[in-house]
Amino acid sequence: MAERHISRRQFGRLFSVEASVVEINYGVPHLAACRDCWIEATEVVASLRDTKNLPRFSDSRDAVVTLMEAEEDRIARSLRSKGWWAGLKDATLGEQKEKINEVAAVQTGEVFETIIHQAQILARRDPFAAERSAMTAHLLVDKLSDIQFPPPVKNAFRLSAMTVVANSRRLAANWPGAFEAVSRARTYLTPQQMVSVEGANLISVHASLVCDTGLLEEAEILLYQAAGIYRGAGDFVGVAKIGVKEADAILASGRPEEALMKARDVLAIMPPGCARLEMFARNIATESLVGLGRLSEALRSYGRAKPLNEQFGGEVDLLKFEYLEAKILDALGDARESEKLFRSAIHGLTEAEIYRSAFIARLALFESLFKRAAFGKAARLCEEAIGLLQKTKRIHAQMSQVWKDLLVAVKTQALEEYHLSVMKDYLIRHWTSPATNAPVFTAKPKPD
């Protein structure tokens, strides 16, 4: 019964006085099972109501109409809440707090959900503003009705707000603040919420944070936990999102074969409508293939990723994609063209203050120059890196010293190819904090 869709004309008859018992007994259960037909039916019912042609029902159709009206009411309340937030979002935190305390119309679940949703969208563009919005949402929870929102629901709201705070601080490279927000968010976790989608969202952010700070193996463990929760909840977009993060962490740890397999697994199970996730997965697959030297496959993978990046990539995404293009050209042996793209990506990422990615790209260019014996250019690249690091207070002093050691090694021709993988691992794992033992770029003693 649920397999065959109902036409718009048939819906017009179903919601009329002429409908037979057979039509009602078929149509109403079908609507409950088929989202496409439900959407079509809501349009028919809305049209009949607007033209005053919707009769009153005393059968199961009355429940359907009531549900449709409730859905419309929810959408209208959501729009009103967006209007309230539009008037509040640019106010100071003190002004927002005053309005939250005094205006009952603001003290609703819809306003909370609007603020959180807007903060999630804002986070990548302006993480500082997103953090402030999420903290406002956190304040609002205290003013929600205890009858409508009992303590477990309020705790779930606070958990969502602090998860956004943690992610915003992570994106702003405020690592201590992000870890503090994760710890605070954990205080709102009940045993039930630990295995909820909200709990998985927190684990996902925590995993991204430890990955950003170089704890790649810990990130993989957390991502495995989150994937299990999303899978159990039937949230396959969440499963795909975690799969992309897993593939990225695996690639960062220097295992391109595993990263490629994970990226392809994610692409195979990714639900429709996940274009940005598909973009990230295809980029990881492409970079993995380049790392494995499978250049024909890499070119085909790049061809499928390119339109996705052009359509769905933000400014930083496009800079990272340009870096990937440079790596492909370098692998193909097009040194001149790849160097131009490397330098363009490095400049853009540095200007955007995405320093970690900028320095990983800088090291990739250094590797390209070193392998083709362009030692003078490689040395100048080190000098540029040292100059930038000395101007930037956000990066620990050991990082600058390591680049100085790399400069000495290339100038004295003590540098060997295996040192480059050591340096890349150091950049990824110790960008945010010094290593106990910094890399040493001395040549291996030659056997007698």
HELIX and SHEET records of a PDB file:
HELIX    1   1 ARG A    8  LEU A   14  1                                   7    
HELIX    2   2 VAL A   21  ALA A   33  1                                  13    
HELIX    3   3 ARG A   35  ASP A   50  1                                  16    
HELIX    4   4 SER A   60  LEU A   88  1                                  29    
HELIX    5   5 LEU A   93  GLU A  102  1                                  10    
HELIX    6   6 ALA A  104  VAL A  106  5                                   3    
HELIX    7   7 GLY A  109  LEU A  122  1                                  14    
HELIX    8   8 PRO A  127  VAL A  141  1                                  15    
HELIX    9   9 PRO A  151  LEU A  171  1                                  21    
HELIX   10  10 TRP A  175  ARG A  186  1                                  12    
HELIX   11  11 GLN A  193  VAL A  195  5                                   3    
HELIX   12  12 VAL A  197  ASP A  212  1                                  16    
HELIX   13  13 LEU A  216  ALA A  233  1                                  18    
HELIX   14  14 PHE A  236  ALA A  252  1                                  17    
HELIX   15  15 PRO A  256  ILE A  269  1                                  14    
HELIX   16  16 ALA A  275  GLY A  291  1                                  17    
HELIX   17  17 LEU A  295  PHE A  312  1                                  18    
HELIX   18  18 GLU A  315  LEU A  332  1                                  18    
HELIX   19  19 ALA A  335  GLU A  351  1                                  17    
HELIX   20  20 TYR A  355  LYS A  371  1                                  17    
HELIX   21  21 PHE A  375  LYS A  391  1                                  17    
HELIX   22  22 ALA A  397  LYS A  411  1                                  15    
HELIX   23  23 GLU A  417  ARG A  429  1                                  13    
END                                                                             
